[in-house]
Amino acid sequence: MSFPLADHVVQLAFDPGISPKGGGLPGLTVLKNVISTINLFGIIATVGSLAVSLGVWAWGHHSGGHQAEANGKKGAIVAAGAALGLGAANGVVSFFSALGSQVH
């Protein structure tokens, strides 16, 4: 007696033996340099946006503009979150890649 569903599950459980390999394609170092440069530009833009947001926050506070003060606070929090994300990108990807490689 044949069980088509069981046969399908066995086929899904087959290990294709594919894993990430460095140096498999030409241009990998160029791609790494491009991504690193994009990350650097993102960090520089985040520093600029944090400075502007803090300036808006201070201006709103001292001029009595409550909406400007609130927008400056929101901008500072968003800039801090962006800096956290940009700085932690390598670690987050590495963590989940290692976690995913443990799934069998």
QUIDAKA-V978471 format. One record per run of one state. SS is the DSSP state (H for helix, E for strand, C for the rest). FROM is the first residue (numbers start at 1). TO is the last residue. If there is no record, write none. Layout:
ss:SS from:FROM to:TO
ss:SS from:FROM to:TO
This chain:
ss:C from:1 to:3
ss:H from:4 to:12
ss:C from:13 to:27
ss:H from:28 to:63
ss:C from:64 to:65
ss:H from:66 to:101
ss:C from:102 to:104
